[in-house]
Amino acid sequence: MALRARFAHLVLAGVLLLASAAFAAGRDATRGQRFNSSGVLDLARHAQLHKGRMLAVVALDAGVARQILAAPVLDQEHATLPFSDYLFSCPTESNTCVAQHEQNLIAAADGAVRHEQQRLVIKPAAAPAVTFIDWAEPTTGTADGDSETHWYLGTLPGNGFHQVEVQFGHDAPGSFLVNPQNGKSAFVHNGSDIAAPAPGGMHLVTFNADNPLLLRVAALDAAGPRLELECAAHAQGRLTAQFKGWHDEASFDLVLTAPGAPPLPVRIAHENAGWTLEPADPGALPAAGIACQAPADN
């Protein structure tokens, strides 16, 4: 009897677990496209996205290294995607003002975008529609409330990707970048994140300045978005990075600083053979505790 009773309890627990999973899946389905939706490239994720081949390391020219050290630092205020507060200059929390500006951008989208009540829908040219849904959960006696609100911010220069801002109830806002042809999407965070597009818009570099360094570069070309490289610092280290900006469409500059070590100027550049890591002192990389990889199929 005891064995049968235990089995019955296990069956009941399994049924409840399945029911809970089904409820969560159904709830997510009613919330539309999210940063953790299947197929979304989450460039703000704190865990590594792939394991691939190591980047080639090439010594940086000494003159270029001095130029990188002397260049101004670009923080998240000057090296991130524009958000509604910057684009529209609306009073704080004035949704009426934001909605008016949004409607002007939607009108210029030639029917590819519509925003009806809680649903913001983008229809790519050669893919099913991508739907973002506003939702809110009230605070209860056992859980804090939460919410997501979406605004259409137009298209990015150079690549034409649609930008959708998402305002979270308990986090800094973020952006979805939606390919206008194939509907593929990437998510980037705001707040303390760097999210800097290249001058021509074909690449985007992202990393968080306050967490263990996890830097990514995504391609925002006709087939994108897709991850092209990822640089990760050892979790136990305290490596910091200063972003010195894109040098050109295919290279950007950093200064890495590890405890007890001098600043290390680095250029990360893309050529026909792929991305390369170009530190002023290649021998300092092991002490800095950083490794850069590219997906094996790139």
N, C-alpha and C positions, 0 to 999 in steps of 0.2 A: 504493500500500500504506500509506504514511504517513497519508494522508487517511482510508482505511478504518479503520486502527488507532485514529486519534483519534476517529472517529465511534463506534467500539465502546466506547472509554473513556467517552465522553459518555453513551452509552446505559446503561452499567453504573453510572455516577455517578447518573443519573436514577433507575434502579431502586433503588439503595441509599437515595437520598433519600426516595423514596416509601415504601420499607419502614420507614425510620426514622420518618416521619410517621405511618404506620399503627400502628407500635408505640407511639408517644407517645399517639396517640388512644385506642388500646386500653387503655393504662395509665391514662389519665385516666378512661376509662369505668369502670374497676374501682375508682376512688377516689371515686365519687359526686359529690355537689354540692361545688363548691369556689368560692373567691372569684373565679376567672377562668372559671367555667363560663358557658356561653351563657345569657343572660337574667338573670344576677345583677348587680344594681346595686352596683358596687364603689366605695363611698364613701371608701375608703382609697387609691385609685389616685393616683399622684403626677402623672399627666398629666391635662390638662383633658378632661372628658367630652363637652363640646359647645361649639358656637358658637351664640349666640342673640342676642336683643335686649338692649340695654343697659338697666339699671335706671334708673328716674327718680330724680333727685337732688333732695332737699328739705332746706333748711337746718334744723338742729335747734335747738329752743328753748334759749336760753342757760341757763335754770334747769335744764332736763333735762340739759344737758351737764355742769353742775357736779355734779349728782347722780351721773351715770355715773362721773365722775372720782373721786368720793369713795367709791363702792361697792367692796366687797372683790373681789379677783381670785379667780376660781374656776379652780383648776388641774385637771389630769386626775384627781387624787385625789378631787375633789369634783364633777366635771362629766363623768362618764362612766357608761356602763351598768354595772350591778352584775355582778360575776363570781363564780365559784364560791367563791373563797377568802373573799370578803366575805359572800356569801349563806349559806354553810354553816359557816364558821368551823372548817373541818377542819384537822387537823395537816398540815404541808407534805407534799405528795405522798402523802397517804393516800387512794388511790383507793377503798378500801372504804368510807370515810366519805362521800366524794362520791357513790358509787353508791347508798348508802342514802338520802341526801337526794333524789337524782335519782328514785329509784323512787317516792317519795312524790308528787313533782310529776307524774310520768307517770300515777300512779293517779288524780290529780285531773283529767287531761286527757280523760276520757270516751272512751277508746279511740282518740283521734286521734294518739297517740304510742306508739311501742314501741322498746325498745332491746334487741337480741338480739346478744350477742357483739360483733362489730365493726361492726354496722349500727344506726344510729339513724334511724328512719323516722317522718316526719310526714305524716299524710294530711289535706290540706285538704278542706274541705267540698265544693268544686266544682272540683277539679283533681286531676291524678295525684299520687301520693305523691312526696315529696322525701326522698331518701336520702343520709345522710352516712356515710362509711365510714372507720373507723380503719385506718391503715396505717403501716408502718415499713420503712425501707430501712437495712440495716446499713452501717457504714463499710467502705470497700474501700481498696485501695492507691492508687486514682486518684480517689476521691470521698468526701466526708463523708456520713455517714448523715443521714437526715431522717425525720420522722414527723408525723402529724396524729392527734389524739385529740379526740373530741367528747363533750360533756355537754349534757343538756337542762336548761335553767334556768327553765322555766315560761313564763308569758306576761307581756308588758309591761302595766302599768296603762294604762287609757284606750283602747288600740287593740286589745288582745288578740293582738298578734303573738307567735308563738312565738320564744323566744330560744334559740339553740344556741351554746354556747361551743366554740371550736376552739383547742386547744393545739398550737402548732407546735414542732417540734424545734429550729428555729434562729431563731425570731422571737417577739416578744411575742404574746400571745393575741389573738383577735378574736371577733366575734359575727356569726352569721347571724340575720337577722330575717325570719321567714317569715309572710306573710299567711295567716291561718287559713281564708280563703275561697278565694282564687284561687291560692295557692301561690307568688306572686311573692316574691323574696328580695332582701335587701340585705346587704352585708357591711361591717362597721366594724371598725377596728383598736383595740387598746388600747395600753398603753404610754404614749407621750407624746402621744397623741391626745386631743383633746376630742371627746366623743360624747354630747351633752347633749339629752335629750328635752324638749320643751315640757311645761308643767305638765299639760296634758290629754292628752299623748301623741300628738297628731296631726302633730307635726313633730319633726325631729331635726336639730340643727346639728352638723357635724363639721369639724375641721381639726387639723392637726399643728402643734404649737407650735415644733418644732425644725427644720422644713424651710421652704423658701420658701412663703409663705402661700397655701393653696389651700383655701378655705372653701366648704362645701356645705350646702344645706338640702334635706332630703328630706321628702316628705309620707308619713306612715304612716297614711293613711286607708283606707277600704274598698277603694279602687281601687289603692292603693299597693303597694309603695314606688315612688316616682318622684322624679326630681330636679326641684326647683323653682327653685333658683338656685345659681350658682357664682361666687365671687369669687377672682380670681387676682392675686397680686402679680408684678411683673416679676422674672424669675429672677435678674437681675444685682443686684437691690436687697437690702436687709437689713431689710425691713419686718417688724415683729413685732406680734403681736396679744395683748391680754389679754382674756379672756372675763369679762364682768361678769354673766352670767346672763340668763335669760329674764325680760323685764319682765312679760309676760303670755303668753297662748297664741299670740299672733300677732306678737310682737316680742321681740328680744333685743339686748343691748348689748355693745359692744366698745370698747377703747381701742387705736388704732393708733399706732405710733411708728416713724418713719423716722429714719435717721441725721441729726443736725443740726437736727431739727425738733421742736417741742413735741408732747406727746401730743395725739392727735386723738380726742375722744369721738365715737362713731358708734352710731346705732340703726338696725337693719335691721328693717323692719316690713312686715306684710302687710295689705292692705286689699282691697276689692272689685276694684280695678283691677290688683291684683298686688302684688309686693314693691317697696319703695322703699328707697333708701339715704339716710340722714339724718345727714350729718356736721355737726359744730359749725361748721366752716368749709369750705363746698363748694369754695372756691378752693384748698384745701390738698390735694385729692385727686390732681391730677396729680403733685405733688411726692412724695406718698406712694407713687405707682406702683401703684395697685390699680384693677382694673376688675371690675364685677359684671354678670353676664348671667343672663338667664332663658331657658329653652328657648322657641323661637318658638311652640310649641303649647301653652304654659301660660298 
